[in-house]
């Protein structure tokens, strides 16, 4: 199996390189799984934490020229560790001493903001997909900065004013749905 250094892995994640992503999974997932399971988690929790960590690393690599001053394994483990401890905190699981099986670095200052943004986005997405298709389409067009007149044409509405009204109603429906979700209160604390 081909081996990659940290720089090659970051570049591969940034470029969605399947070979690199497979290498990272095969090489490092067991460490993450062991940590999560030793600390009140299960296989599904480990998969979720691992996937969220890769997304966070991808976002950091896309936004900035991510340079890490440690082994990739240590960096990945550190991100996963923060994610899992945050999840345990959310579930109100108290653990006296965490069972760490690897070295880790403190990334909390760097990663917590991204975690919070991801959680907000997941909440938004979960409610967005529950809207009727019509509302989803109107809001997508609006987010893509399509003018109201064009939205009216695309949607088959009689006027730009109706498109504006429909956009407002859809947005309102989405916001009410999100605000009524118990997860919303956790995120705005």
ChimeraX attribute file (.defattr): number of C-alpha atoms within 10 A of each C-alpha:
attribute: neighborCount
match mode: 1-to-1
recipient: residues
	/A:1	5
	/A:2	6
	/A:3	10
	/A:4	14
	/A:5	9
	/A:6	16
	/A:7	14
	/A:8	13
	/A:9	19
	/A:10	26
	/A:11	17
	/A:12	19
	/A:13	22
	/A:14	19
	/A:15	14
	/A:16	12
	/A:17	14
	/A:18	11
	/A:19	14
	/A:20	20
	/A:21	17
	/A:22	11
	/A:23	17
	/A:24	20
	/A:25	15
	/A:26	10
	/A:27	12
	/A:28	17
	/A:29	19
	/A:30	12
	/A:31	16
	/A:32	26
	/A:33	21
	/A:34	17
	/A:35	23
	/A:36	27
	/A:37	15
	/A:38	14
	/A:39	19
	/A:40	14
	/A:41	16
	/A:42	14
	/A:43	13
	/A:44	12
	/A:45	16
	/A:46	22
	/A:47	15
	/A:48	13
	/A:49	22
	/A:50	25
	/A:51	15
	/A:52	17
	/A:53	24
	/A:54	20
	/A:55	17
	/A:56	19
	/A:57	21
	/A:58	20
	/A:59	15
	/A:60	18
	/A:61	18
	/A:62	15
	/A:63	10
	/A:64	9
	/A:65	10
	/A:66	16
	/A:67	11
	/A:68	12
	/A:69	10
	/A:70	11
	/A:71	14
	/A:72	19
	/A:73	18
	/A:74	17
	/A:75	21
	/A:76	22
	/A:77	25
	/A:78	22
	/A:79	26
	/A:80	26
	/A:81	26
	/A:82	21
	/A:83	21
	/A:84	24
	/A:85	17
	/A:86	14
	/A:87	15
	/A:88	17
	/A:89	12
	/A:90	11
	/A:91	9
	/A:92	9
	/A:93	12
	/A:94	12
	/A:95	12
	/A:96	6
	/A:97	7
	/A:98	14
	/A:99	13
	/A:100	16
	/A:101	12
	/A:102	13
	/A:103	11
	/A:104	19
	/A:105	15
	/A:106	12
	/A:107	13
	/A:108	14
	/A:109	8
	/A:110	11
	/A:111	18
	/A:112	15
	/A:113	11
	/A:114	16
	/A:115	20
	/A:116	13
	/A:117	12
	/A:118	15
	/A:119	15
	/A:120	17
	/A:121	11
	/A:122	12
	/A:123	17
	/A:124	16
	/A:125	12
	/A:126	13
	/A:127	16
	/A:128	21
	/A:129	12
	/A:130	12
	/A:131	16
	/A:132	10
	/A:133	11
	/A:134	13
	/A:135	21
	/A:136	18
	/A:137	17
	/A:138	24
	/A:139	21
	/A:140	13
	/A:141	18
	/A:142	16
	/A:143	9
	/A:144	9
	/A:145	10
	/A:146	13
	/A:147	13
	/A:148	19
	/A:149	16
	/A:150	15
	/A:151	23
	/A:152	19
	/A:153	13
	/A:154	12
	/A:155	13
	/A:156	10
	/A:157	15
	/A:158	11
	/A:159	15
	/A:160	16
	/A:161	13
	/A:162	15
	/A:163	23
	/A:164	18
	/A:165	12
	/A:166	18
	/A:167	23
	/A:168	15
	/A:169	13
	/A:170	21
	/A:171	18
	/A:172	12
	/A:173	15
	/A:174	20
	/A:175	14
	/A:176	12
	/A:177	17
	/A:178	20
	/A:179	12
	/A:180	10
	/A:181	12
	/A:182	9
	/A:183	14
	/A:184	16
	/A:185	11
	/A:186	9
	/A:187	12
	/A:188	8
	/A:189	5
